[in-house]
Amino acid sequence: MRDIAKIQVQEGRLRQDLLDLARFGEVPGRGIMRTALSDADLAARQWFKERMKEAGLEVHEDAAANLIGRMNPVVGPTDGPCIATGSHIDSVAQGGRFDGALGICAGLEALRAIRESGLLILCPLELIVFTDEEGSHFAGTFGSRAMFNLLQEGEMERSRGTGLPTLAQDLNRMGKDVEKISQAARSPSEFRAFLEVHIEQGPVLESMGTPIGIVEGIVHLGRYLIRVEGKTGHAGTTPMHLRDDALVKAAGIITAVNEAVRSAGPEIVGTIGEFQVHPGVINIIPGEVEMALDLRSIKKTTLEAVKNTIQEIVHYTGNARMETILTKGGVRMDPGIMEAIEISCRQRGISFQRMWSGAGHDAMTFPTQNIPTGMIFIPCLAGESHCPDEDIRFEDAAIGAQMLADTMVSMAFKGEK
């Protein structure tokens, strides 16, 4: 067994990285506005690229705008399969400081600590910043899916709403050729393992006083766009009984969706969290409503059944339709990596809890390619995430980075005497 005690992350250095990154897109009182490929996101990516170079990584950006930093071994082949870690820089609108940011900063600190330990790692290590994990353009986990040629036909040219930029437009704006997106594709054989550190985005770990969650799997996820059409008219001159108000019909769908999900039991959740009314003028009857539905369940059959029920609700509403934005099958994490994280926790006297993730992450792409994958959660205060109040304890962040570094080294030496 290699001496992992030599690997020591620096909490102060990690804390400063997180605070520095939080300045990009921060709006006082409104959280982080760093949606994918926005000016704030591009500035943050440039800043992080410099941090990776300072840490001695070889950095490049692929055709899908993923940032990839590579630490080649001092001895051994430099073109062999790597052990990778990563997450994302982009945020949801009015999001928190640590969603995604923790994973890339913890990954950077883990690689620094491994280099400083003097241990001779015999395989390459990578740190990846994935593009548009949050799906601000159309579908989420864009960068990791592009890395394995898993994009849906036409998704880069589609938008989440009328008037919003497409991913193709924003990629072109930053100088990328969307016709060459396939150049981002990599073979699964290039990876020995992938690990991601993330805030839990829920209250379980904090309620237990436990600093580490070992993720067993990620739920099935479906995202859908519902469009409801009506007829615009003057708000003062059109009698109520002659109106075809798209917003009134949409409200009925929202209520019915909530009832359908609740009646299906505790193993599924559903949210309509994105809503646009057109033309959106106070004295005009709404003529169209666009809204996004998010369904998640640990059971695929339950998710499919609820989706079918909602499709019937939409169909019978009249002049309404529902289309799929993205579906992602639930995945299980690699048992060997879960065990390696657990061993590291026990060796360093850190308490842990095995748990499922109700949120989607780039880590869910890698098991679909038969790449051994693991996730490490740390608590977020009060379980709050995707909001300005999202917060963590920096000592927990350091513990997460430490478990990541230990596990990467453990996987690198797996099978050696």
C-alpha positions as CSV (number, residue, x, y, z in Angstrom):
1,M,0.0,0.0,0.0
2,R,1.4,3.4,-1.0
3,D,1.8,6.0,1.8
4,I,-1.2,8.2,1.2
5,A,-0.3,10.1,4.4
6,K,2.2,12.0,2.3
7,I,-0.7,13.6,0.4
8,Q,-1.9,16.7,2.3
9,V,-4.3,19.2,0.7
10,Q,-4.2,22.8,1.9
11,E,-7.5,24.1,3.2
12,G,-6.4,27.8,2.9
13,R,-5.4,27.4,-0.7
14,L,-8.6,25.7,-1.6
15,R,-10.6,28.3,0.3
16,Q,-9.0,31.1,-1.6
17,D,-9.6,29.5,-5.0
18,L,-13.3,29.1,-4.1
19,L,-13.7,32.7,-3.0
20,D,-11.8,34.0,-6.0
21,L,-13.9,32.0,-8.4
22,A,-17.1,33.3,-6.7
23,R,-16.3,36.8,-7.7
24,F,-17.1,36.0,-11.4
25,G,-20.8,36.7,-12.0
26,E,-21.5,37.5,-8.4
27,V,-24.5,39.9,-8.0
28,P,-25.0,41.2,-4.5
29,G,-28.2,39.8,-3.1
30,R,-28.9,37.7,-6.2
31,G,-26.2,35.1,-6.0
32,I,-24.1,33.9,-9.0
33,M,-25.1,34.8,-12.6
34,R,-22.6,32.7,-14.5
35,T,-24.7,30.9,-17.0
36,A,-22.8,28.8,-19.6
37,L,-20.7,30.8,-22.1
38,S,-21.8,34.1,-20.7
39,D,-19.2,36.8,-20.3
40,A,-18.9,35.9,-16.6
41,D,-18.4,32.2,-17.5
42,L,-15.8,33.0,-20.1
43,A,-13.9,35.2,-17.7
44,A,-14.0,32.6,-15.0
45,R,-12.8,29.9,-17.4
46,Q,-9.8,32.1,-18.4
47,W,-9.0,32.7,-14.7
48,F,-9.2,28.9,-14.0
49,K,-7.1,28.1,-17.0
50,E,-4.3,30.2,-15.6
51,R,-4.7,28.5,-12.2
52,M,-4.3,25.1,-13.9
53,K,-1.2,26.2,-15.7
54,E,0.3,27.6,-12.5
55,A,-0.2,24.1,-11.0
56,G,1.9,22.6,-13.7
57,L,-0.9,21.1,-15.8
58,E,-0.8,21.0,-19.6
59,V,-4.0,22.8,-20.6
60,H,-6.1,22.7,-23.8
61,E,-9.7,23.4,-24.8
62,D,-11.5,20.9,-27.0
63,A,-14.1,21.5,-29.7
64,A,-16.9,21.5,-27.2
65,A,-15.1,24.2,-25.1
66,N,-14.3,21.7,-22.3
67,L,-11.1,22.8,-20.5
68,I,-8.7,19.9,-19.9
69,G,-5.7,20.0,-17.7
70,R,-3.3,17.1,-17.7
71,M,-0.6,16.0,-15.3
72,N,1.6,13.4,-17.0
73,P,3.6,10.9,-15.0
74,V,7.3,11.5,-14.3
75,V,7.9,7.9,-15.2
76,G,5.8,5.6,-17.3
77,P,3.8,6.2,-20.5
78,T,2.3,9.7,-21.0
79,D,-0.3,8.4,-23.5
80,G,-1.9,5.8,-21.3
81,P,-5.4,5.9,-19.9
82,C,-5.9,8.6,-17.3
83,I,-7.6,9.0,-14.0
84,A,-9.8,12.1,-14.3
85,T,-11.7,14.4,-12.1
86,G,-13.8,17.4,-12.8
87,S,-17.0,19.3,-12.7
88,H,-18.3,22.7,-14.1
89,I,-17.9,26.4,-13.7
90,D,-21.2,27.5,-15.1
91,S,-24.1,28.2,-12.7
92,V,-27.8,28.4,-12.8
93,A,-29.3,31.9,-12.8
94,Q,-29.1,33.4,-9.3
95,G,-27.2,30.3,-8.2
96,G,-24.7,29.6,-5.4
97,R,-21.0,29.9,-5.1
98,F,-20.1,26.2,-4.8
99,D,-22.3,24.1,-7.1
100,G,-19.7,22.9,-9.7
101,A,-17.1,25.3,-8.4
102,L,-16.3,23.0,-5.5
103,G,-15.5,20.1,-7.9
104,I,-13.1,21.9,-10.1
105,C,-11.3,23.7,-7.2
106,A,-11.1,20.5,-5.2
107,G,-9.8,18.7,-8.2
108,L,-7.1,21.3,-8.7
109,E,-6.1,21.2,-5.0
110,A,-6.0,17.4,-5.1
111,L,-3.6,17.4,-8.1
112,R,-1.4,20.0,-6.4
113,A,-1.3,17.9,-3.3
114,I,-0.4,14.7,-5.2
115,R,2.4,16.5,-7.1
116,E,3.7,18.0,-3.8
117,S,3.6,14.6,-2.1
118,G,6.5,13.3,-4.2
119,L,4.6,10.0,-4.9
120,L,5.5,8.7,-8.4
121,I,2.1,8.3,-10.1
122,L,2.5,5.9,-13.1
123,C,-0.5,7.1,-15.1
124,P,-1.7,10.5,-16.3
125,L,-4.1,12.5,-14.2
126,E,-6.7,14.9,-15.7
127,L,-8.8,17.8,-14.4
128,I,-11.8,18.6,-16.7
129,V,-14.1,21.7,-16.7
130,F,-17.2,20.6,-18.6
131,T,-19.2,23.0,-20.7
132,D,-22.9,23.9,-19.8
133,E,-23.5,21.2,-17.2
134,E,-26.6,23.2,-16.0
135,G,-28.3,23.2,-19.3
136,S,-28.9,26.9,-19.6
137,H,-29.1,26.6,-23.4
138,F,-31.1,23.5,-24.0
139,A,-30.0,20.2,-22.4
140,G,-27.6,19.7,-19.5
141,T,-24.2,17.9,-19.2
142,F,-23.4,19.1,-22.7
143,G,-19.6,19.0,-22.3
144,S,-19.4,15.5,-20.9
145,R,-21.9,14.1,-23.5
146,A,-20.0,15.8,-26.3
147,M,-16.8,14.1,-25.1
148,F,-18.4,10.7,-25.9
149,N,-20.4,11.7,-29.0
150,L,-23.7,11.4,-27.1
151,L,-25.3,14.7,-28.3
152,Q,-28.9,14.6,-29.6
153,E,-29.3,15.7,-33.2
154,G,-30.0,19.4,-33.5
155,E,-29.8,20.1,-29.8
156,M,-27.1,22.8,-30.3
157,E,-29.4,24.7,-32.5
158,R,-32.3,24.7,-30.1
159,S,-33.1,27.1,-27.3
160,R,-34.8,26.8,-23.9
161,G,-37.1,29.7,-24.9
162,T,-38.0,32.3,-27.5
163,G,-35.3,34.9,-27.9
164,L,-32.6,33.0,-25.9
165,P,-29.3,32.2,-27.6
166,T,-28.6,28.7,-28.8
167,L,-25.5,26.8,-27.8
168,A,-24.3,26.9,-31.4
169,Q,-24.6,30.7,-31.4
170,D,-22.6,31.0,-28.1
171,L,-20.0,28.6,-29.3
172,N,-19.6,30.5,-32.5
173,R,-19.3,33.7,-30.5
174,M,-16.3,32.3,-28.7
175,G,-14.7,31.1,-31.9
176,K,-15.8,27.5,-32.0
177,D,-16.9,25.8,-35.2
178,V,-20.0,23.7,-34.3
179,E,-19.5,21.7,-37.5
180,K,-16.4,20.3,-35.8
181,I,-18.0,19.4,-32.5
182,S,-17.2,15.7,-33.1
183,Q,-13.5,16.5,-32.6
184,A,-14.3,16.7,-28.9
185,A,-15.1,13.0,-28.8
186,R,-12.7,10.7,-27.0
187,S,-12.5,6.9,-26.6
188,P,-13.6,5.4,-23.3
189,S,-10.3,3.5,-23.4
190,E,-8.6,6.8,-22.6
191,F,-9.9,6.7,-19.0
192,R,-9.1,4.4,-16.2
193,A,-11.6,6.1,-13.9
194,F,-13.5,9.3,-13.3
195,L,-14.3,11.0,-10.0
196,E,-16.3,14.1,-9.1
197,V,-16.6,16.0,-5.8
198,H,-19.8,18.0,-5.3
199,I,-21.9,19.6,-2.6
200,E,-24.8,17.3,-1.7
201,Q,-27.4,19.9,-2.6
202,G,-29.6,18.4,0.1
203,P,-29.8,18.3,3.9
204,V,-28.9,14.7,4.7
205,L,-25.2,15.0,5.5
206,E,-25.5,18.2,7.6
207,S,-28.4,16.7,9.6
208,M,-26.2,13.7,10.4
209,G,-23.1,15.7,11.1
210,T,-21.3,13.6,8.5
211,P,-18.6,15.3,6.3
212,I,-18.5,12.8,3.4
213,G,-21.2,11.2,1.3
214,I,-20.2,8.3,-0.9
215,V,-22.6,8.3,-3.8
216,E,-24.0,4.9,-4.8
217,G,-25.9,6.1,-7.8
218,I,-27.7,8.9,-9.6
219,V,-31.4,9.0,-10.4
220,H,-33.2,8.7,-13.7
221,L,-33.9,12.2,-15.1
222,G,-36.3,13.6,-17.8
223,R,-36.6,17.2,-18.9
224,Y,-39.5,18.3,-21.1
225,L,-40.7,21.5,-22.7
226,I,-44.4,22.2,-22.6
227,R,-45.9,24.8,-24.9
228,V,-49.4,26.1,-24.5
229,E,-51.1,28.2,-27.1
230,G,-54.0,30.6,-26.8
231,K,-55.1,33.8,-28.4
232,T,-53.9,37.3,-27.6
233,G,-56.4,40.0,-27.1
234,H,-57.0,43.3,-25.3
235,A,-57.2,42.8,-21.6
236,G,-59.9,45.4,-21.2
237,T,-62.2,44.8,-24.2
238,T,-62.3,41.0,-24.4
239,P,-65.0,39.4,-22.3
240,M,-63.9,36.6,-20.0
241,H,-66.2,34.0,-21.7
242,L,-64.7,34.7,-25.1
243,R,-61.0,34.4,-24.0
244,D,-58.5,31.7,-24.9
245,D,-55.9,32.6,-22.2
246,A,-52.8,30.5,-22.6
247,L,-51.7,31.3,-19.0
248,V,-54.9,30.1,-17.5
249,K,-54.6,26.8,-19.4
250,A,-50.9,26.5,-18.3
251,A,-51.9,27.0,-14.7
252,G,-54.3,24.1,-14.9
253,I,-51.4,21.9,-16.3
254,I,-49.1,23.0,-13.5
255,T,-51.7,22.0,-10.8
256,A,-52.4,18.7,-12.5
257,V,-48.7,17.9,-12.9
258,N,-48.1,18.5,-9.2
259,E,-51.0,16.2,-8.3
260,A,-49.8,13.5,-10.7
261,V,-46.3,13.5,-9.2
262,R,-47.5,13.5,-5.6
263,S,-49.9,10.6,-6.2
264,A,-47.1,8.5,-7.7
265,G,-45.4,8.2,-4.3
266,P,-42.2,9.4,-2.6
267,E,-39.8,7.8,-5.2
268,I,-40.3,10.6,-7.7
269,V,-40.2,14.4,-7.8
270,G,-41.3,16.8,-10.4
271,T,-40.8,20.5,-10.9
272,I,-41.9,23.2,-13.3
273,G,-39.3,25.8,-12.5
274,E,-38.9,27.7,-15.8
275,F,-41.8,29.7,-17.2
276,Q,-42.2,32.3,-20.0
277,V,-45.4,34.1,-20.9
278,H,-45.8,35.7,-24.3
279,P,-46.1,38.5,-25.1
280,G,-45.7,39.2,-21.4
281,V,-47.5,42.6,-21.4
282,I,-49.9,43.5,-18.5
283,N,-52.7,44.6,-20.8
284,I,-52.6,41.8,-23.3
285,I,-54.1,38.4,-22.8
286,P,-51.3,35.8,-22.9
287,G,-51.2,34.1,-26.3
288,E,-48.4,31.5,-25.5
289,V,-46.7,30.0,-22.5
290,E,-43.5,28.0,-22.5
291,M,-42.5,26.0,-19.4
292,A,-39.9,23.4,-18.6
293,L,-40.7,20.2,-16.6
294,D,-38.1,18.3,-14.6
295,L,-38.9,14.7,-13.5
296,R,-36.5,12.5,-11.4
297,S,-36.9,9.1,-9.9
298,I,-34.8,6.2,-8.6
299,K,-37.1,3.9,-10.7
300,K,-37.3,4.3,-14.5
301,T,-40.7,2.7,-14.6
302,T,-42.2,5.2,-12.2
303,L,-40.7,8.1,-14.2
304,E,-42.1,6.8,-17.5
305,A,-45.6,6.2,-16.0
306,V,-45.8,9.8,-14.6
307,K,-44.5,11.2,-17.9
308,N,-47.2,9.4,-19.8
309,T,-49.8,10.7,-17.4
310,I,-48.6,14.3,-17.9
311,Q,-48.6,13.8,-21.7
312,E,-52.3,13.0,-21.5
313,I,-52.9,16.0,-19.3
314,V,-51.2,18.2,-21.9
315,H,-53.0,16.6,-24.8
316,Y,-56.4,17.1,-23.3
317,T,-55.7,20.7,-22.5
318,G,-56.1,21.8,-26.1
319,N,-53.5,23.6,-28.2
320,A,-50.8,22.3,-26.0
321,R,-47.9,20.0,-26.7
322,M,-45.0,18.4,-24.8
323,E,-41.6,17.6,-26.2
324,T,-38.6,15.9,-24.7
325,I,-35.5,18.1,-24.0
326,L,-33.4,15.4,-22.6
327,T,-33.6,12.0,-20.8
328,K,-30.8,10.5,-18.8
329,G,-30.8,7.0,-17.4
330,G,-29.9,6.5,-13.8
331,V,-26.5,5.1,-13.2
332,R,-24.7,3.3,-10.4
333,M,-21.2,4.2,-9.2
334,D,-18.4,1.7,-9.4
335,P,-18.2,-0.6,-6.3
336,G,-14.4,-0.6,-6.3
337,I,-14.2,3.2,-6.3
338,M,-16.8,3.4,-3.5
339,E,-14.7,1.0,-1.5
340,A,-11.5,3.0,-2.1
341,I,-13.2,6.2,-0.9
342,E,-14.5,4.3,2.2
343,I,-11.0,3.0,2.9
344,S,-9.5,6.5,2.7
345,C,-12.2,7.8,5.1
346,R,-11.4,5.0,7.6
347,Q,-7.6,5.6,7.3
348,R,-8.0,9.3,8.1
349,G,-10.7,8.9,10.7
350,I,-13.4,10.6,8.6
351,S,-17.1,9.6,9.1
352,F,-19.1,8.9,5.9
353,Q,-22.5,7.9,4.6
354,R,-23.4,6.0,1.5
355,M,-26.3,7.7,-0.4
356,W,-28.0,8.3,-3.7
357,S,-27.8,11.6,-5.7
358,G,-31.1,13.2,-6.6
359,A,-29.3,15.7,-8.8
360,G,-27.7,15.1,-12.2
361,H,-24.0,15.5,-12.7
362,D,-21.4,15.1,-15.4
363,A,-20.3,12.0,-13.5
364,M,-23.4,10.2,-14.8
365,T,-22.1,10.3,-18.3
366,F,-19.0,8.1,-17.7
367,P,-20.7,4.9,-16.5
368,T,-22.7,4.8,-19.8
369,Q,-19.3,4.3,-21.4
370,N,-18.3,1.6,-18.9
371,I,-15.8,3.9,-17.3
372,P,-15.4,3.2,-13.5
373,T,-16.9,6.3,-11.8
374,G,-17.2,7.6,-8.3
375,M,-18.7,10.7,-6.6
376,I,-17.9,12.3,-3.2
377,F,-20.4,14.6,-1.5
378,I,-19.8,17.2,1.2
379,P,-22.5,18.9,3.2
380,C,-24.1,22.2,2.1
381,L,-25.5,24.3,4.9
382,A,-29.2,23.8,5.6
383,G,-29.2,21.7,2.4
384,E,-29.6,24.8,0.3
385,S,-28.4,24.8,-3.3
386,H,-29.2,26.6,-6.6
387,C,-29.8,29.7,-4.6
388,P,-27.9,32.7,-3.3
389,D,-27.9,31.2,0.3
390,E,-25.9,28.1,-0.9
391,D,-22.9,27.7,1.5
392,I,-20.4,25.2,2.9
393,R,-17.8,24.8,5.6
394,F,-14.4,25.1,4.1
395,E,-13.0,22.4,6.4
396,D,-15.5,20.0,4.7
397,A,-14.3,21.2,1.3
398,A,-10.8,20.3,2.3
399,I,-11.9,16.9,3.5
400,G,-13.6,16.3,0.2
401,A,-10.5,17.3,-1.7
402,Q,-8.4,15.0,0.5
403,M,-10.6,12.0,-0.1
404,L,-10.5,12.8,-3.8
405,A,-6.6,12.9,-3.8
406,D,-6.4,9.8,-1.8
407,T,-8.8,7.9,-4.0
408,M,-7.1,9.0,-7.3
409,V,-3.8,7.7,-5.9
410,S,-5.4,4.5,-4.7
411,M,-6.9,3.9,-8.2
412,A,-3.6,4.8,-9.9
413,F,-1.8,2.1,-7.8
414,K,-4.6,-0.4,-8.0
415,G,-3.2,-3.9,-8.6
416,E,0.3,-3.0,-7.6
417,K,2.1,-4.7,-4.7
